[in-house]
């Protein structure tokens, strides 16, 4: 497995500070979440190379329409085409799509919203063909997105898009703890072929051991389905939830401590 982290959790805007801290913790990869309107892709790539950190994927945190009137299928596809283009400039193998659900605000029903998402994924998968990049869709809880919260919904979106070969799915232990009946069956439901990435943070969003999730059971389930791809730690300490960033020096120290511990626990399971 490739052990990476996700940039927004660091609360650092300066690229040198970000990549330096990623390296200090011991990660070898980073899913970048910076706004493509703010960060020049060449600068991000240059910093990743300077610090020896692989850019694994692009996941824009700023992905909502500017106004409710902008929330249309056409506009969502246009926005995410720009996201894909930026991801290609970053030379990453994957770009995320789960923000598409924010663009369904004007749909009259849940069914219509899911239909819009499926159609958007279909159009974007066509756009990405031949561009040497995969697209992914992550299940996130109802506190973060209006649709696409469970493994079953991921599969519904994927199938509505025509089951495109260049679209994969992402699960997150924190989100599953909120939205799923259990944390094992979703892994088996998606399966190793469709599961591109798996995100790790405990039941309260902190590092491993700060909550009640059984990570040995999670690890074994991932092994059972043949998952050996991108694993991202998405840790936020208690004082900084939700999105109370940047961190103080003391908070950053605790964040680094939890991150290093979680990384070492996962490496221990891999080497057992």
C-alpha positions as CSV (number, residue, x, y, z in Angstrom):
1,X,0.0,0.0,0.0
2,X,1.1,3.6,-0.7
3,X,0.8,5.5,2.6
4,X,-0.1,9.1,2.0
5,X,-2.0,12.0,3.7
6,X,-4.4,14.8,2.6
7,X,-3.2,18.4,2.5
8,X,-6.3,20.2,4.0
9,X,-5.8,18.6,7.4
10,X,-2.5,20.4,8.0
11,X,-4.1,23.8,7.7
12,X,-1.0,25.2,6.0
13,X,-1.2,27.5,3.0
14,X,2.5,27.8,2.5
15,X,3.8,25.0,0.3
16,X,7.2,24.8,2.0
17,X,5.6,24.5,5.4
18,X,3.1,21.9,4.1
19,X,5.6,19.6,2.3
20,X,8.1,19.9,5.1
21,X,5.6,18.8,7.7
22,X,4.4,15.9,5.5
23,X,8.0,14.7,5.2
24,X,8.6,15.1,9.0
25,X,5.8,12.8,9.8
26,X,7.0,10.2,7.4
27,X,4.5,10.1,4.6
28,X,5.7,9.5,1.1
29,X,2.6,10.8,-0.7
30,X,0.2,13.7,-0.6
31,X,-3.4,14.2,-1.9
32,X,-3.4,17.9,-2.7
33,X,-6.5,19.9,-1.9
34,X,-5.4,23.5,-2.7
35,X,-7.6,25.7,-4.8
36,X,-6.5,25.5,-8.4
37,X,-7.3,29.2,-8.8
38,X,-4.7,30.0,-6.1
39,X,-1.8,27.5,-6.6
40,X,0.2,27.3,-9.8
41,X,0.5,23.7,-10.6
42,X,4.2,24.0,-11.6
43,X,4.9,25.4,-8.1
44,X,3.2,22.5,-6.4
45,X,5.0,20.0,-8.6
46,X,8.3,21.7,-7.9
47,X,7.8,21.6,-4.1
48,X,6.8,18.0,-4.2
49,X,10.0,17.0,-6.0
50,X,12.1,19.2,-3.8
51,X,10.8,17.4,-0.7
52,X,10.6,13.9,-2.2
53,X,6.9,13.7,-1.7
54,X,4.8,12.1,-4.4
55,X,1.6,13.9,-5.5
56,X,-1.0,11.0,-5.4
57,X,-4.2,12.8,-6.3
58,X,-6.1,16.1,-6.5
59,X,-9.1,16.8,-4.4
60,X,-10.3,20.4,-4.4
61,X,-11.7,21.5,-1.1
62,X,-13.3,24.5,-2.8
63,X,-15.8,22.8,-5.0
64,X,-19.2,24.4,-4.4
65,X,-21.0,26.6,-6.9
66,X,-20.7,30.3,-6.3
67,X,-24.5,30.8,-6.1
68,X,-27.5,28.6,-5.9
69,X,-28.4,29.6,-9.5
70,X,-25.1,28.2,-10.7
71,X,-25.9,24.7,-9.4
72,X,-26.7,23.0,-12.7
73,X,-25.5,19.9,-14.5
74,X,-23.8,21.9,-17.2
75,X,-22.0,24.1,-14.7
76,X,-20.9,21.2,-12.6
77,X,-19.3,19.4,-15.6
78,X,-17.6,22.7,-16.7
79,X,-16.2,23.2,-13.2
80,X,-14.9,19.6,-12.9
81,X,-13.3,19.7,-16.4
82,X,-11.1,22.5,-15.0
83,X,-10.4,20.3,-11.9
84,X,-9.3,17.5,-14.2
85,X,-7.2,19.8,-16.3
86,X,-5.4,21.0,-13.2
87,X,-4.9,17.5,-12.0
88,X,-3.2,16.7,-15.3
89,X,-0.9,19.7,-14.8
90,X,0.0,18.3,-11.4
91,X,0.8,15.0,-13.1
92,X,-1.3,13.0,-10.6
93,X,-2.9,9.7,-11.5
94,X,-6.3,10.5,-9.9
95,X,-8.7,13.4,-9.5
96,X,-11.8,13.4,-7.3
97,X,-15.5,14.1,-8.1
98,X,-17.5,13.8,-4.9
99,X,-18.1,17.6,-4.8
100,X,-20.6,17.1,-7.6
101,X,-23.3,16.6,-5.1
102,X,-23.1,20.3,-4.1
103,X,-24.3,21.2,-7.6
104,X,-27.7,19.4,-7.2
105,X,-29.3,22.0,-5.0
106,X,-31.9,22.9,-7.6
107,X,-33.1,19.3,-8.1
108,X,-36.6,18.6,-6.8
109,X,-35.9,15.2,-5.3
110,X,-33.2,12.9,-4.1
111,X,-33.7,10.7,-7.2
112,X,-33.3,13.6,-9.5
113,X,-30.1,14.7,-7.7
114,X,-28.6,11.3,-7.9
115,X,-29.5,11.2,-11.6
116,X,-27.7,14.5,-12.2
117,X,-24.6,13.2,-10.4
118,X,-24.6,10.0,-12.5
119,X,-24.9,12.0,-15.7
120,X,-22.1,14.4,-14.6
121,X,-19.8,11.5,-13.8
122,X,-20.6,9.9,-17.2
123,X,-19.8,13.1,-19.1
124,X,-16.6,13.7,-17.1
125,X,-15.4,10.1,-17.6
126,X,-15.8,10.7,-21.4
127,X,-13.8,13.9,-21.0
128,X,-11.0,12.2,-19.1
129,X,-10.7,9.3,-21.6
130,X,-7.2,9.3,-23.2
131,X,-5.9,11.8,-20.7
132,X,-4.0,9.2,-18.6
133,X,-5.9,10.0,-15.4
134,X,-8.4,8.2,-13.3
135,X,-11.4,9.8,-11.6
136,X,-12.7,8.8,-8.2
137,X,-15.8,9.3,-6.1
138,X,-15.7,9.1,-2.3
139,X,-18.6,8.3,0.0
140,X,-18.8,11.2,2.6
141,X,-21.2,11.5,5.5
142,X,-24.3,13.7,5.5
143,X,-22.5,16.4,7.5
144,X,-20.3,17.0,4.5
145,X,-22.3,16.2,1.3
146,X,-26.0,16.0,0.4
147,X,-25.7,12.8,-1.6
148,X,-23.2,9.9,-2.1
149,X,-22.8,9.0,1.5
150,X,-22.7,5.2,1.4
151,X,-21.1,2.4,-0.5
152,X,-24.5,1.5,-2.0
153,X,-24.9,5.1,-3.2
154,X,-21.4,5.0,-4.7
155,X,-22.3,1.9,-6.7
156,X,-25.6,3.6,-7.8
157,X,-23.7,6.6,-9.1
158,X,-21.1,4.4,-10.8
159,X,-23.7,2.3,-12.5
160,X,-25.8,5.4,-13.6
161,X,-22.6,6.7,-15.2
162,X,-22.3,3.5,-17.3
163,X,-19.7,1.8,-15.1
164,X,-16.8,3.6,-16.8
165,X,-13.4,1.9,-16.6
166,X,-11.7,5.2,-15.7
167,X,-13.8,5.8,-12.6
168,X,-13.0,4.3,-9.2
169,X,-14.4,4.6,-5.7
170,X,-13.1,5.7,-2.3
171,X,-14.2,4.7,1.2
172,X,-13.3,6.5,4.5
173,X,-13.4,4.9,7.9
174,X,-14.6,8.1,9.6
175,X,-17.5,8.6,7.2
176,X,-18.5,4.9,7.3
177,X,-18.7,5.0,11.1
178,X,-21.4,7.6,10.7
179,X,-23.3,6.4,7.6
180,X,-23.0,2.6,7.4
181,X,-24.4,-0.2,9.7
182,X,-21.0,-1.7,9.9
183,X,-17.5,-0.9,8.7
184,X,-16.6,-4.2,7.0
185,X,-19.5,-4.9,4.5
186,X,-18.9,-1.7,2.6
187,X,-15.3,-2.8,1.8
188,X,-16.6,-6.1,0.5
189,X,-19.5,-4.4,-1.3
190,X,-17.1,-2.1,-3.3
191,X,-14.4,-4.8,-3.7
192,X,-10.7,-4.5,-4.5
193,X,-11.1,-3.8,-8.2
194,X,-13.3,-0.7,-7.8
195,X,-11.7,0.6,-4.5
196,X,-9.0,3.0,-5.5
197,X,-8.3,4.6,-2.2
198,X,-9.1,4.2,1.5
199,X,-9.0,7.0,4.1
200,X,-8.1,6.5,7.7
201,X,-9.2,8.6,10.7
202,X,-10.9,7.3,13.8
203,X,-14.5,7.7,14.9
204,X,-14.0,11.3,16.0
205,X,-11.7,12.2,13.1
206,X,-8.5,11.8,15.1
207,X,-5.7,9.4,14.7
208,X,-5.9,5.6,15.3
209,X,-6.7,4.8,18.9
210,X,-8.5,8.1,19.7
211,X,-11.9,6.5,18.9
212,X,-13.5,3.1,18.7
213,X,-12.8,1.8,15.1
214,X,-11.3,-1.6,14.9
215,X,-8.5,-1.0,12.5
216,X,-7.1,-4.6,12.5
217,X,-10.6,-5.7,11.2
218,X,-10.4,-2.9,8.6
219,X,-7.0,-3.9,7.5
220,X,-7.9,-7.6,7.3
221,X,-11.0,-6.7,5.2
222,X,-8.9,-4.6,2.8
223,X,-6.5,-7.6,2.5
224,X,-9.4,-10.0,1.8
225,X,-10.7,-7.9,-1.2
226,X,-7.1,-7.6,-2.5
227,X,-6.7,-3.8,-1.9
228,X,-3.1,-2.7,-2.2
229,X,-3.4,0.8,-3.5
230,X,-3.6,4.4,-2.0
231,X,-4.2,4.7,1.7
232,X,-4.6,8.3,3.0
233,X,-4.5,9.4,6.6
234,X,-7.0,12.2,7.1
235,X,-6.5,13.1,10.7
236,X,-7.9,16.2,12.5
237,X,-7.3,16.6,16.3
238,X,-10.3,17.3,18.6
239,X,-9.6,21.0,19.2
240,X,-9.6,21.7,15.4
241,X,-12.9,20.1,14.5
242,X,-14.6,21.0,12.3
243,X,-12.2,23.0,10.1
244,X,-10.8,25.1,12.9
245,X,-7.5,25.7,11.2
246,X,-4.7,26.8,11.2
247,X,-3.4,25.0,14.3
248,X,-1.5,26.5,17.2
249,X,2.0,25.2,17.9
250,X,0.7,22.9,20.6
251,X,-2.1,21.7,18.3
252,X,0.4,21.0,15.5
253,X,2.5,19.0,18.0
254,X,-0.4,16.8,18.9
255,X,-1.4,16.4,15.2
256,X,2.1,15.3,14.4
257,X,2.1,12.9,17.3
258,X,-1.2,11.3,16.3
259,X,-0.2,11.1,12.7
260,X,3.2,9.4,13.4
261,X,1.5,6.9,15.8
262,X,-1.2,6.1,13.2
263,X,1.3,5.7,10.4
264,X,3.4,3.3,12.6
265,X,0.4,1.3,13.6
266,X,-0.5,0.7,9.9
267,X,3.1,-0.1,9.0
268,X,3.2,-2.7,11.8
269,X,0.0,-4.4,10.5
270,X,1.5,-4.4,7.0
271,X,4.7,-6.0,8.2
272,X,3.1,-8.6,10.5
